[in-house]
Structures are given as C-alpha cells and as structure tokens.
Amino acid sequence: MIFSLFNSLIDVDLPINKYFDCSAFDNNSKTEIKIQQKKIEFKNLDVVKNKPYSINLTSTYGEIYKKNIGRFVLREGVIIEYEACKRAKMPNLIAYIFTHVIGFLLYQRNHLVMHASAIELNGKSILFCGRSGFGKSYLVKNFLPKANFIAEDICCISKEHKIALPSLPFIKVENDPTAYKEKRFYPTENDKRNRIIVPIEQTNKFNNTQIKACFFLKFSKKSGVEPIHKIEAFKNIISNSFFSDPILKEDQINHTRKISSFLEGVHSYNLLRAEKENFDFNEIESCLAEIR
C-alpha cells in the first residue's frame, strides 16, 4: 500500500491504516520510499543479545537493531528493509519504523532530522525539541485542541524550506485509562515510563507552513521562556539531531551547514520547567504572537 507521510509517497507492506489515521493511495502512484519485509543478515553490526539498541549508519547505508522490535537496513535514503522480532506487536513495529528508523533514512536524504515534536498554531509551525522524557508529547497533547498536529518525537525539516514534514499521526503519553477510555491506544514495548501509543486525527496531512520558532525543553529551578542566541540554539540542535554513526568528517561538515541554514530566521527559546510545575503555555503563545 502507498501512504503520504513526511510529504512523500511511501510504498509499505505494513497495514498502517488499520492502526493509524492514514489513507492509502492508488498503487499506480509514483513513490519515493519503499519499506519492505526481508530476512536480514547484518554486514557491520555485531548484535549483543543483552544490548537493547545498536546502530551503524552512513549517508548511503545503515543497520539498526532494536531489542524486541527487530532488525533494519537502510539503503541510499530510498529503501528500508525490516525483519520484525517474533514478539513485536504490529503498532509498536509501525511506530518505531516511522519515527526512529525513517528518521535516519530522511537523514540519508539530506534533511535535518531532530528529536522534536511539531505543531501548527495560528498559521505558524513551531518545534518542541528535547530528549525523551522532557515533555514534547505532553506539550503537543495540551496544544492539540487549538493547534494542528504535524510531527511527534522525530521531526524532519525539509532541506529546501523551513517546513516540518508531517509524521505518522500518534503521540506517546503516560498511561491514563480514564483519559483515553473512548479511544484506541496501544501499549508500548521497551518503555520505562509505561507510556501508550495514542493515534490522533491529523488535519494537516501535507504541511507547507514555515517554522517560526523552536523551543528547547530544559529542566530548571523556575518555569518560563527565555530567548537564546543562535550559538546556544546550534549546540542544542547538535545534541538532539540525527547524524552518521560513527561520525564521519564529511557528514559532520554537511550537518553543521544544514543546522546553520535552518537557524536563519527562526526564533529560538529555552522552554524551562521547574520540578512539579507545568509549562507556561500562555508565555509560549505570547512569544509566537510577537513573531511576524
């Protein structure tokens, strides 16, 4: 089946529309990415059974192992081959492929890929960037009643424009059965926080609104929002973005150029949250209102 994700047509042999809000396209449509099941023998990775994750990746070829999920090979930014673990549940396999694995494939396609979530609010795209557990999904969940979902956890920035490419429509949130009693949700695998995968309705299935602001999530003694210099923003993106592994000099130079280009014209902030306090949603909107 063919699906439109990340502003690309993707040919995939997985039943995505059974679990998530995605419509299949005509099989005669011209595709840019192919995802297919295949028996995988790694060339470079030496998988250790008690190691939960391993990767070896260049701009043209990559291998990824995720315990209890599967093995993956990436080729030339065009093909993902996967061999699922026997115990992997289908929603978890799909979610992993369309976040972590495809993030590296999109990196191979010369996009800037970040650990970030994205929404469109009042005609402007904004990013929430930070490591797992810092609150990206929580922010998206709380903004969704008045914002449009774009991307969750892994955000790919178009190499031609400052546009966040729409991802698979779901968020991972803390397991709260009362909040999702009437909705579909799926338990996660290998998740220390026992979160659930919640499919959501995605109204912005093709995004063309430019990114105007990037908020870097930080823990602090006091909650609030503070503007930051491009140098600090650059360092934040370096520590939260996808690149080759092991790091190659040529790829590193190209990567720094992509980040520098992205930061031109994008307003950057630290989004601070004190322990046992919430984010200041009003201040986030106030910052966005001042941006033209």
Backbone as CSV, one residue per row, in Angstrom:
resi,resn,N_x,N_y,N_z,CA_x,CA_y,CA_z,C_x,C_y,C_z
1,MET,0.833,-1.199,0.000,0.000,0.000,0.000,0.869,1.251,0.000
2,ILE,0.304,2.346,-0.500,1.034,3.603,-0.602,0.385,4.639,0.320
3,PHE,1.234,5.309,1.112,0.753,6.319,2.049,1.559,7.595,1.890
4,SER,0.907,8.715,2.212,1.584,10.009,2.189,1.998,10.369,3.605
5,LEU,3.298,10.354,3.848,3.867,10.752,5.132,5.155,11.511,4.859
6,PHE,5.473,12.500,5.697,6.671,13.319,5.518,6.681,13.998,4.144
7,ASN,5.483,14.361,3.658,5.317,14.999,2.345,5.890,14.139,1.218
8,SER,5.899,12.808,1.411,6.405,11.877,0.406,5.439,10.708,0.262
9,LEU,5.405,10.112,-0.911,4.628,8.890,-1.109,5.513,7.696,-0.785
10,ILE,5.023,6.841,0.142,5.819,5.731,0.648,5.088,4.415,0.379
11,ASP,5.768,3.514,-0.291,5.241,2.176,-0.571,5.655,1.263,0.586
12,VAL,4.677,0.733,1.317,4.985,-0.045,2.515,4.073,-1.264,2.600
13,ASP,4.633,-2.384,3.040,3.845,-3.621,3.114,3.271,-3.856,4.515
14,LEU,3.111,-2.792,5.285,2.541,-2.879,6.629,1.130,-2.268,6.649
15,PRO,0.201,-2.816,7.453,-1.186,-2.321,7.483,-1.321,-1.056,8.342
16,ILE,-0.710,0.030,7.909,-0.680,1.269,8.704,-2.087,1.768,8.997
17,ASN,-2.963,1.772,7.986,-4.296,2.354,8.162,-5.205,1.533,9.070
18,LYS,-4.777,0.345,9.457,-5.542,-0.445,10.422,-5.390,0.116,11.833
19,TYR,-4.269,0.811,12.083,-3.959,1.277,13.429,-3.901,2.803,13.549
20,PHE,-3.630,3.496,12.427,-3.426,4.937,12.481,-4.248,5.638,11.398
21,ASP,-4.430,6.947,11.577,-5.252,7.748,10.670,-4.464,8.077,9.401
22,CYS,-4.386,7.097,8.500,-3.681,7.276,7.234,-4.519,6.664,6.116
23,SER,-4.623,7.391,5.005,-5.381,6.898,3.857,-4.427,6.365,2.800
24,ALA,-4.784,5.217,2.234,-3.952,4.624,1.190,-4.200,5.291,-0.149
25,PHE,-3.147,5.382,-0.974,-3.235,5.964,-2.305,-3.316,4.857,-3.354
26,ASP,-3.592,5.262,-4.572,-3.626,4.330,-5.691,-2.253,3.678,-5.875
27,ASN,-2.253,2.382,-6.117,-0.995,1.640,-6.245,-0.168,2.052,-7.465
28,ASN,-0.767,2.805,-8.370,-0.033,3.266,-9.553,0.717,4.572,-9.287
29,SER,0.546,5.128,-8.103,1.211,6.378,-7.771,2.725,6.166,-7.712
30,LYS,3.462,7.175,-8.140,4.921,7.107,-8.118,5.431,7.350,-6.715
31,THR,6.221,6.425,-6.181,6.684,6.529,-4.800,8.154,6.938,-4.727
32,GLU,8.521,7.496,-3.552,9.897,7.938,-3.321,10.642,7.032,-2.343
33,ILE,9.892,6.342,-1.477,10.493,5.493,-0.445,9.769,4.151,-0.442
34,LYS,10.521,3.070,-0.264,9.914,1.733,-0.180,10.328,1.079,1.136
35,ILE,9.335,0.521,1.848,9.574,-0.192,3.098,9.064,-1.607,2.926
36,GLN,9.954,-2.599,3.112,9.575,-3.978,2.824,10.210,-4.958,3.810
37,GLN,9.486,-6.046,4.058,9.977,-7.098,4.938,11.017,-7.934,4.197
38,LYS,12.078,-8.309,4.922,13.130,-9.102,4.306,13.964,-9.770,5.387
39,LYS,14.471,-10.966,5.106,15.397,-11.628,6.013,16.699,-10.828,6.029
40,ILE,17.153,-10.441,7.230,18.289,-9.531,7.324,19.484,-10.198,7.991
41,GLU,20.608,-10.111,7.314,21.898,-10.505,7.875,22.776,-9.253,7.885
42,PHE,23.132,-8.776,9.067,23.925,-7.554,9.157,25.340,-7.766,8.627
43,LYS,25.869,-6.731,7.961,27.248,-6.745,7.490,28.194,-6.128,8.510
44,ASN,27.706,-5.123,9.233,28.570,-4.338,10.109,28.261,-4.481,11.594
45,LEU,26.993,-4.661,11.941,26.612,-4.732,13.354,26.879,-6.111,13.936
46,ASP,27.438,-6.127,15.119,27.594,-7.352,15.891,26.614,-7.252,17.054
47,VAL,25.442,-7.848,16.886,24.364,-7.703,17.866,24.660,-8.508,19.116
48,VAL,24.630,-7.831,20.249,24.780,-8.479,21.552,23.381,-8.652,22.137
49,LYS,23.057,-9.875,22.551,21.685,-10.196,22.953,21.167,-9.339,24.093
50,ASN,22.033,-8.966,25.034,21.553,-8.191,26.175,21.660,-6.680,25.939
51,LYS,22.072,-6.296,24.735,22.161,-4.874,24.408,20.869,-4.444,23.729
52,PRO,20.176,-3.403,24.247,18.850,-3.067,23.715,18.857,-2.386,22.356
53,TYR,20.001,-1.778,21.980,19.998,-0.976,20.752,21.399,-0.906,20.155
54,SER,21.492,-1.019,18.829,22.764,-0.869,18.127,22.512,-0.209,16.779
55,ILE,23.506,0.578,16.312,23.365,1.227,15.016,24.734,1.389,14.358
56,ASN,24.735,1.303,13.041,25.896,1.654,12.231,25.331,2.303,10.978
57,LEU,25.658,3.582,10.747,24.972,4.315,9.692,25.895,5.305,8.994
58,THR,25.808,5.327,7.658,26.451,6.360,6.857,25.356,7.061,6.050
59,SER,25.751,7.989,5.198,24.776,8.716,4.386,24.192,7.850,3.268
60,THR,24.739,6.656,3.066,24.245,5.789,1.991,23.767,4.407,2.461
61,TYR,24.231,3.953,3.633,23.868,2.610,4.094,23.817,2.591,5.623
62,GLY,22.827,1.891,6.164,22.723,1.830,7.616,22.120,0.532,8.112
63,GLU,22.484,0.166,9.341,21.930,-1.001,10.017,21.498,-0.600,11.423
64,ILE,20.299,-1.029,11.827,19.765,-0.700,13.147,19.200,-1.974,13.776
65,TYR,19.508,-2.169,15.049,18.914,-3.269,15.820,18.210,-2.688,17.038
66,LYS,16.975,-3.098,17.263,16.217,-2.693,18.445,15.642,-3.939,19.100
67,LYS,16.050,-4.169,20.327,15.605,-5.360,21.057,14.087,-5.403,21.150
68,ASN,13.520,-6.572,20.927,12.080,-6.835,20.984,11.279,-6.133,19.894
69,ILE,11.961,-5.453,18.971,11.278,-4.820,17.844,11.745,-5.439,16.526
70,GLY,13.063,-5.378,16.229,13.521,-6.000,15.003,14.853,-5.498,14.494
71,ARG,15.161,-5.906,13.256,16.391,-5.518,12.554,15.992,-4.704,11.328
72,PHE,16.836,-3.716,10.997,16.502,-2.805,9.908,17.754,-2.464,9.102
73,VAL,17.582,-2.403,7.779,18.653,-1.972,6.880,18.130,-0.799,6.051
74,LEU,18.940,0.263,5.922,18.570,1.465,5.183,19.515,1.624,4.004
75,ARG,18.947,1.882,2.829,19.758,1.966,1.618,19.488,3.261,0.854
76,GLU,20.535,4.108,0.754,20.554,5.271,-0.136,19.405,6.261,0.099
77,GLY,18.811,6.265,1.293,17.702,7.173,1.549,16.435,6.810,0.797
78,VAL,16.358,5.582,0.302,15.235,5.172,-0.545,14.537,3.927,-0.014
79,ILE,15.286,2.988,0.551,14.726,1.689,0.938,14.979,1.408,2.419
80,ILE,13.911,0.926,3.090,14.024,0.371,4.443,13.621,-1.099,4.365
81,GLU,14.507,-1.978,4.765,14.191,-3.399,4.886,14.095,-3.734,6.365
82,TYR,13.112,-4.527,6.734,12.926,-4.839,8.150,12.672,-6.328,8.354
83,GLU,13.143,-6.826,9.482,12.824,-8.172,9.944,12.356,-8.033,11.377
84,ALA,11.064,-8.224,11.598,10.479,-7.992,12.912,10.829,-9.112,13.876
85,CYS,11.008,-8.747,15.137,11.157,-9.727,16.209,9.836,-10.489,16.360
86,LYS,9.910,-11.733,16.717,8.700,-12.557,16.830,7.705,-12.000,17.839
87,ARG,8.194,-11.350,18.900,7.296,-10.862,19.936,6.839,-9.419,19.687
88,ALA,7.318,-8.789,18.616,6.965,-7.390,18.344,5.500,-7.279,17.952
89,LYS,4.786,-6.375,18.598,3.391,-6.105,18.256,3.354,-5.107,17.107
90,MET,2.387,-5.287,16.206,2.344,-4.506,14.976,2.323,-2.989,15.201
91,PRO,1.499,-2.446,16.130,1.525,-0.978,16.311,2.886,-0.461,16.759
92,ASN,3.591,-1.237,17.592,4.921,-0.837,18.041,5.932,-0.886,16.903
93,LEU,5.842,-1.915,16.069,6.738,-2.029,14.924,6.536,-0.853,13.974
94,ILE,5.280,-0.553,13.659,4.984,0.556,12.747,5.466,1.882,13.340
95,ALA,5.168,2.103,14.614,5.564,3.360,15.261,7.078,3.518,15.276
96,TYR,7.804,2.431,15.518,9.266,2.511,15.567,9.848,2.793,14.185
97,ILE,9.309,2.110,13.170,9.802,2.345,11.810,9.558,3.792,11.393
98,PHE,8.375,4.330,11.737,8.016,5.665,11.264,8.423,6.778,12.228
99,THR,9.285,6.457,13.177,9.935,7.509,13.965,11.442,7.324,13.838
100,HIS,11.989,6.413,14.611,13.434,6.269,14.692,14.069,5.824,13.368
101,VAL,13.530,4.769,12.759,14.164,4.214,11.559,14.051,5.181,10.385
102,ILE,12.841,5.671,10.135,12.690,6.569,8.987,13.392,7.901,9.237
103,GLY,13.598,8.260,10.517,14.370,9.454,10.824,15.770,9.375,10.233
104,PHE,16.399,8.223,10.365,17.734,8.043,9.798,17.689,7.962,8.274
105,LEU,16.628,7.388,7.709,16.501,7.366,6.256,16.355,8.787,5.713
106,LEU,15.578,9.621,6.406,15.402,11.010,5.983,16.695,11.792,6.152
107,TYR,17.497,11.415,7.151,18.839,11.993,7.267,19.666,11.645,6.026
108,GLN,19.554,10.387,5.560,20.255,9.992,4.347,19.789,10.798,3.127
109,ARG,18.551,11.299,3.179,18.014,12.115,2.083,18.410,13.592,2.230
110,ASN,19.329,13.842,3.157,19.928,15.165,3.366,18.987,16.160,4.045
111,HIS,17.972,15.660,4.752,17.131,16.516,5.577,17.778,16.696,6.950
112,LEU,17.390,17.754,7.635,17.747,17.917,9.043,16.684,17.210,9.871
113,VAL,17.095,16.245,10.698,16.157,15.452,11.494,16.492,15.636,12.966
114,MET,15.480,15.988,13.761,15.692,16.321,15.166,14.780,15.508,16.075
115,HIS,15.236,15.328,17.326,14.345,14.792,18.362,13.425,15.936,18.777
116,ALA,12.296,16.036,18.097,11.389,17.163,18.330,9.981,16.779,17.914
117,SER,9.017,17.479,18.487,7.631,17.378,18.052,7.239,18.723,17.458
118,ALA,6.235,18.721,16.580,5.870,19.956,15.886,4.361,20.112,15.793
119,ILE,3.922,21.358,15.918,2.508,21.700,15.727,2.420,22.954,14.868
120,GLU,1.232,23.170,14.293,0.961,24.408,13.567,-0.084,25.173,14.371
121,LEU,0.266,26.395,14.755,-0.609,27.215,15.592,-0.693,28.615,14.995
122,ASN,-1.904,29.044,14.690,-2.140,30.380,14.115,-1.306,30.619,12.854
123,GLY,-1.229,29.593,12.007,-0.548,29.733,10.736,0.962,29.659,10.800
124,LYS,1.517,29.272,11.953,2.967,29.175,12.118,3.321,27.804,12.682
125,SER,4.380,27.211,12.145,4.857,25.940,12.690,5.864,26.210,13.799
126,ILE,5.762,25.460,14.893,6.717,25.586,15.990,7.189,24.201,16.403
127,LEU,8.439,24.148,16.878,9.048,22.893,17.308,9.261,22.893,18.813
128,PHE,9.103,21.708,19.407,9.488,21.467,20.795,10.577,20.408,20.762
129,CYS,11.781,20.807,21.098,12.945,19.950,20.913,13.529,19.527,22.252
130,GLY,13.826,18.253,22.404,14.421,17.773,23.642,14.471,16.262,23.690
131,ARG,15.223,15.748,24.621,15.361,14.308,24.796,14.059,13.683,25.291
132,SER,14.006,12.361,25.213,12.844,11.626,25.709,12.634,11.904,27.195
133,GLY,11.396,12.187,27.563,11.062,12.448,28.955,11.039,13.911,29.330
134,PHE,11.382,14.800,28.388,11.412,16.226,28.694,10.059,16.904,28.500
135,GLY,9.105,16.231,27.822,7.750,16.780,27.738,7.269,17.161,26.350
136,LYS,7.913,16.664,25.292,7.490,17.019,23.933,6.051,16.588,23.666
137,SER,5.760,15.331,23.957,4.423,14.801,23.693,3.381,15.474,24.584
138,TYR,3.759,15.786,25.805,2.838,16.458,26.726,2.430,17.821,26.169
139,LEU,3.388,18.556,25.613,3.088,19.859,25.029,2.152,19.722,23.837
140,VAL,2.440,18.765,22.946,1.585,18.552,21.786,0.173,18.189,22.229
141,LYS,0.058,17.272,23.170,-1.253,16.831,23.665,-2.082,17.998,24.189
142,ASN,-1.436,18.911,24.911,-2.175,20.026,25.504,-2.473,21.151,24.513
143,PHE,-1.719,21.226,23.430,-1.990,22.244,22.413,-2.985,21.778,21.356
144,LEU,-3.175,20.451,21.232,-3.967,19.912,20.131,-5.397,20.452,20.020
145,PRO,-6.093,20.775,21.098,-7.451,21.299,20.896,-7.516,22.553,20.018
146,LYS,-6.446,23.346,19.976,-6.480,24.559,19.152,-5.335,24.619,18.143
147,ALA,-4.537,23.578,18.055,-3.419,23.536,17.109,-3.549,22.309,16.213
148,ASN,-2.832,22.311,15.104,-2.792,21.161,14.202,-1.537,20.343,14.453
149,PHE,-1.703,19.042,14.542,-0.572,18.132,14.720,0.263,18.087,13.437
150,ILE,1.598,18.096,13.594,2.486,17.897,12.453,3.364,16.669,12.666
151,ALA,4.094,16.646,13.776,5.044,15.550,13.971,5.220,15.234,15.445
152,GLU,5.527,13.977,15.722,5.724,13.514,17.089,7.105,12.887,17.248
153,ASP,7.835,13.343,18.250,9.085,12.726,18.693,10.245,12.898,17.708
154,ILE,10.035,12.540,16.446,11.045,12.730,15.412,10.504,13.730,14.394
155,CYS,11.215,14.828,14.219,10.757,15.873,13.306,11.774,16.043,12.187
156,CYS,11.306,15.950,10.952,12.156,16.109,9.778,11.891,17.471,9.151
157,ILE,12.979,18.248,8.935,12.876,19.569,8.348,13.238,19.474,6.869
158,SER,12.356,19.959,6.007,12.612,19.932,4.577,13.928,20.616,4.246
159,LYS,14.729,19.999,3.377,16.028,20.569,3.031,15.891,21.806,2.145
160,GLU,14.759,21.931,1.430,14.563,23.093,0.562,13.963,24.284,1.313
161,HIS,13.114,24.015,2.295,12.403,25.089,3.001,12.396,24.773,4.496
162,LYS,12.075,25.764,5.300,11.966,25.550,6.749,10.556,25.041,7.065
163,ILE,10.294,23.810,6.649,8.977,23.194,6.819,9.139,21.868,7.553
164,ALA,8.326,21.647,8.584,8.325,20.375,9.304,7.433,19.389,8.559
165,LEU,7.980,18.253,8.179,7.238,17.286,7.374,6.323,16.431,8.255
166,PRO,5.044,16.310,7.911,4.067,15.585,8.748,4.436,14.111,8.929
167,SER,4.400,13.650,10.174,4.794,12.282,10.501,3.567,11.394,10.688
168,LEU,3.798,10.163,11.096,2.706,9.255,11.443,1.920,9.870,12.608
169,PRO,0.593,9.976,12.496,-0.191,10.722,13.498,-0.485,9.930,14.781
170,PHE,0.411,10.069,15.737,0.186,9.493,17.060,1.047,10.240,18.059
171,ILE,0.705,10.119,19.340,1.574,10.613,20.399,1.738,9.513,21.443
172,LYS,2.858,9.559,22.157,3.094,8.661,23.278,2.882,9.446,24.565
173,VAL,1.974,8.973,25.397,1.661,9.682,26.638,1.623,8.700,27.801
174,GLU,1.650,9.252,29.012,1.561,8.416,30.199,0.256,7.625,30.183
175,ASN,0.313,6.409,30.651,-0.853,5.524,30.619,-1.918,5.995,31.598
176,ASP,-2.959,6.637,31.046,-4.078,7.135,31.845,-5.371,6.582,31.238
177,PRO,-5.846,5.412,31.702,-7.024,4.767,31.106,-8.268,5.651,31.112
178,THR,-8.403,6.529,32.095,-9.604,7.374,32.156,-9.609,8.409,31.039
179,ALA,-8.420,8.908,30.681,-8.344,9.947,29.652,-8.599,9.388,28.261
180,TYR,-8.332,8.095,28.046,-8.436,7.521,26.714,-9.418,6.348,26.670
181,LYS,-10.414,6.423,27.510,-11.384,5.335,27.626,-12.119,5.084,26.315
182,GLU,-12.415,6.152,25.554,-13.195,6.017,24.337,-12.330,5.923,23.079
183,LYS,-11.013,5.920,23.239,-10.123,5.942,22.081,-9.314,4.652,21.967
184,ARG,-8.805,4.433,20.770,-7.845,3.349,20.585,-6.517,3.759,21.192
185,PHE,-5.849,2.820,21.810,-4.472,3.065,22.219,-3.771,1.715,22.341
186,TYR,-2.445,1.745,22.246,-1.663,0.522,22.224,-0.536,0.616,23.243
187,PRO,-0.301,-0.438,24.008,0.833,-0.437,24.951,2.151,-0.361,24.188
188,THR,3.158,0.200,24.810,4.475,0.280,24.186,5.358,-0.880,24.637
189,GLU,6.381,-1.151,23.851,7.411,-2.133,24.207,8.676,-1.378,24.615
190,ASN,9.427,-1.905,25.553,10.714,-1.331,25.956,10.603,0.112,26.431
191,ASP,9.497,0.452,27.062,9.311,1.832,27.504,9.317,1.861,29.033
192,LYS,10.339,2.490,29.602,10.488,2.514,31.055,9.378,3.308,31.737
193,ARG,8.763,4.237,30.992,7.714,5.071,31.583,6.314,4.508,31.361
194,ASN,6.252,3.319,30.769,4.971,2.636,30.588,3.957,3.519,29.861
195,ARG,4.407,4.192,28.799,3.500,5.048,28.036,2.656,4.218,27.065
196,ILE,1.658,4.856,26.498,0.814,4.226,25.499,0.895,5.021,24.198
197,ILE,0.681,4.328,23.084,0.631,4.953,21.769,-0.820,5.307,21.478
198,VAL,-1.093,6.601,21.290,-2.462,7.058,21.045,-2.570,7.630,19.634
199,PRO,-3.277,6.958,18.709,-3.500,7.531,17.374,-4.343,8.790,17.489
200,ILE,-4.020,9.787,16.670,-4.802,11.027,16.680,-5.205,11.383,15.257
201,GLU,-6.233,12.223,15.146,-6.678,12.687,13.837,-5.740,13.791,13.366
202,GLN,-5.233,13.645,12.179,-4.285,14.618,11.639,-4.966,15.415,10.527
203,THR,-5.234,16.700,10.797,-5.899,17.537,9.805,-4.910,18.081,8.784
204,ASN,-3.665,18.280,9.195,-2.631,18.843,8.320,-1.809,17.715,7.701
205,LYS,-2.366,17.012,6.735,-1.679,15.845,6.187,-0.571,16.221,5.201
206,PHE,-0.602,17.458,4.725,0.510,17.993,3.921,0.793,19.381,4.467
207,ASN,1.972,19.569,5.009,2.281,20.833,5.677,3.161,21.725,4.802
208,ASN,2.787,23.013,4.710,3.635,23.966,3.989,3.821,25.263,4.773
209,THR,3.502,25.233,6.070,3.718,26.419,6.903,5.152,26.415,7.428
210,GLN,5.812,27.548,7.317,7.214,27.621,7.718,7.370,27.617,9.236
211,ILE,8.496,27.052,9.689,8.822,27.038,11.115,9.269,28.437,11.525
212,LYS,8.618,28.969,12.534,8.934,30.318,13.002,9.651,30.311,14.351
213,ALA,9.464,29.240,15.133,10.072,29.214,16.462,10.452,27.799,16.853
214,CYS,11.537,27.696,17.604,11.995,26.411,18.130,12.219,26.557,19.633
215,PHE,11.527,25.750,20.413,11.630,25.788,21.871,12.425,24.567,22.336
216,PHE,13.508,24.810,23.063,14.344,23.731,23.584,13.959,23.468,25.038
217,LEU,13.503,22.249,25.307,12.963,21.910,26.613,14.087,21.666,27.616
218,LYS,13.983,22.342,28.772,15.007,22.240,29.807,14.341,22.148,31.181
219,PHE,14.980,21.392,32.078,14.571,21.425,33.478,15.323,22.552,34.170
220,SER,14.644,23.257,35.066,15.242,24.423,35.708,14.623,24.617,37.092
221,LYS,15.178,25.585,37.842,14.625,25.900,39.151,13.334,26.703,39.031
222,LYS,13.167,27.371,37.890,11.999,28.219,37.683,11.451,28.019,36.277
223,SER,10.121,27.921,36.157,9.495,27.731,34.851,9.420,29.060,34.104
224,GLY,9.493,28.971,32.772,9.393,30.177,31.965,9.959,29.972,30.578
225,VAL,10.030,31.050,29.820,10.573,31.034,28.462,11.625,32.126,28.348
226,GLU,12.778,31.793,27.760,13.823,32.792,27.580,14.413,32.694,26.173
227,PRO,14.535,33.824,25.462,15.168,33.788,24.138,16.645,33.451,24.258
228,ILE,17.180,32.750,23.274,18.587,32.359,23.319,19.286,32.751,22.021
229,HIS,20.603,32.860,22.084,21.427,33.200,20.928,21.520,31.998,19.992
230,LYS,21.828,32.281,18.723,21.940,31.217,17.726,23.013,30.189,18.083
231,ILE,24.070,30.646,18.761,25.142,29.717,19.129,24.628,28.664,20.098
232,GLU,23.842,29.090,21.090,23.266,28.130,22.039,22.248,27.233,21.342
233,ALA,21.449,27.817,20.442,20.474,27.028,19.691,21.188,25.974,18.830
234,PHE,22.303,26.370,18.223,23.092,25.454,17.401,23.562,24.262,18.233
235,LYS,24.088,24.540,19.424,24.555,23.466,20.301,23.402,22.547,20.708
236,ASN,22.237,23.127,20.959,21.073,22.325,21.340,20.658,21.380,20.217
237,ILE,20.680,21.877,18.982,20.285,21.038,17.851,21.315,19.935,17.614
238,ILE,22.597,20.267,17.731,23.650,19.255,17.575,23.411,18.072,18.505
239,SER,23.017,18.352,19.742,22.832,17.281,20.728,21.491,16.583,20.594
240,ASN,20.612,17.087,19.720,19.277,16.497,19.569,18.935,16.166,18.122
241,SER,19.959,15.916,17.291,19.682,15.644,15.889,20.355,14.351,15.424
242,PHE,19.932,13.879,14.270,20.411,12.625,13.705,21.632,12.883,12.832
243,PHE,22.627,12.012,12.937,23.795,12.079,12.066,24.419,10.695,11.970
244,SER,25.450,10.594,11.160,26.075,9.289,10.927,26.646,8.716,12.221
245,ASP,26.755,7.398,12.273,27.276,6.727,13.457,28.055,5.477,13.002
246,PRO,29.389,5.476,13.088,30.246,6.502,13.701,30.261,7.792,12.878
247,ILE,30.608,8.919,13.540,30.559,10.215,12.887,31.681,10.333,11.859
248,LEU,31.308,10.685,10.632,32.270,10.890,9.557,32.464,12.383,9.329
249,LYS,33.693,12.797,9.055,34.020,14.217,8.956,33.191,14.923,7.887
250,GLU,33.076,14.315,6.716,32.324,14.939,5.623,30.860,15.120,5.995
251,ASP,30.270,14.099,6.623,28.882,14.197,7.060,28.721,15.261,8.140
252,GLN,29.697,15.370,9.008,29.635,16.353,10.090,29.644,17.781,9.539
253,ILE,30.468,18.027,8.534,30.514,19.355,7.915,29.181,19.693,7.263
254,ASN,28.629,18.732,6.521,27.336,18.944,5.868,26.237,19.168,6.895
255,HIS,26.312,18.434,7.997,25.305,18.549,9.055,25.317,19.940,9.693
256,THR,26.485,20.465,9.964,26.585,21.795,10.574,26.059,22.866,9.621
257,ARG,26.255,22.687,8.329,25.715,23.630,7.349,24.192,23.626,7.366
258,LYS,23.596,22.435,7.461,22.132,22.336,7.495,21.566,23.041,8.726
259,ILE,22.209,22.858,9.868,21.736,23.495,11.099,21.851,25.015,11.005
260,SER,22.979,25.508,10.508,23.187,26.954,10.371,22.144,27.563,9.443
261,SER,21.852,26.878,8.343,20.844,27.360,7.403,19.461,27.381,8.040
262,PHE,19.147,26.330,8.805,17.839,26.254,9.458,17.630,27.399,10.443
263,LEU,18.648,27.757,11.193,18.517,28.761,12.253,18.342,30.181,11.736
264,GLU,18.650,30.416,10.463,18.454,31.748,9.901,16.960,32.072,9.854
265,GLY,16.547,33.068,10.609,15.149,33.496,10.593,14.232,32.737,11.526
266,VAL,14.756,31.748,12.239,13.950,31.001,13.212,14.251,31.524,14.616
267,HIS,13.216,31.876,15.363,13.384,32.372,16.727,13.588,31.186,17.672
268,SER,14.600,31.283,18.521,14.949,30.169,19.400,14.783,30.558,20.870
269,TYR,14.251,29.618,21.656,13.993,29.869,23.072,14.342,28.627,23.895
270,ASN,14.715,28.844,25.143,14.713,27.780,26.133,13.349,27.772,26.800
271,LEU,12.717,26.615,26.809,11.436,26.446,27.485,11.710,25.718,28.792
272,LEU,11.651,26.469,29.891,12.088,25.965,31.188,10.917,25.443,32.007
273,ARG,11.174,24.371,32.726,10.135,23.810,33.607,10.761,23.395,34.922
274,ALA,10.230,23.931,35.990,10.694,23.557,37.322,10.053,22.239,37.742
275,GLU,10.680,21.551,38.675,10.157,20.285,39.177,8.769,20.481,39.766
276,LYS,7.853,19.582,39.404,6.461,19.575,39.880,5.661,20.780,39.380
277,GLU,6.163,21.491,38.373,5.426,22.585,37.762,5.132,22.253,36.305
278,ASN,4.192,23.007,35.735,3.818,22.791,34.345,4.529,23.807,33.453
279,PHE,4.485,23.583,32.151,4.988,24.570,31.208,4.061,25.782,31.202
280,ASP,4.608,26.933,30.862,3.820,28.155,30.769,3.286,28.279,29.344
281,PHE,2.087,27.724,29.111,1.516,27.712,27.772,1.202,29.112,27.268
282,ASN,0.756,29.990,28.146,0.427,31.363,27.742,1.666,32.101,27.252
283,GLU,2.786,31.861,27.912,4.011,32.543,27.511,4.513,32.030,26.161
284,ILE,4.289,30.754,25.896,4.651,30.210,24.587,3.854,30.915,23.494
285,GLU,2.552,31.065,23.714,1.704,31.726,22.728,2.053,33.207,22.596
286,SER,2.453,33.847,23.685,2.848,35.253,23.641,4.095,35.432,22.778
287,CYS,5.046,34.527,22.908,6.251,34.571,22.075,5.891,34.425,20.600
288,LEU,4.995,33.500,20.327,4.601,33.252,18.939,3.856,34.446,18.350
289,ALA,3.047,35.129,19.165,2.266,36.270,18.693,3.173,37.443,18.285
290,GLU,4.338,37.524,18.869,5.278,38.626,18.567,6.087,38.368,17.304
291,ILE,6.030,37.133,16.800,6.808,36.770,15.605,6.000,37.042,14.343
292,ARG,6.596,37.733,13.423,5.932,38.020,12.149,6.441,37.077,11.057
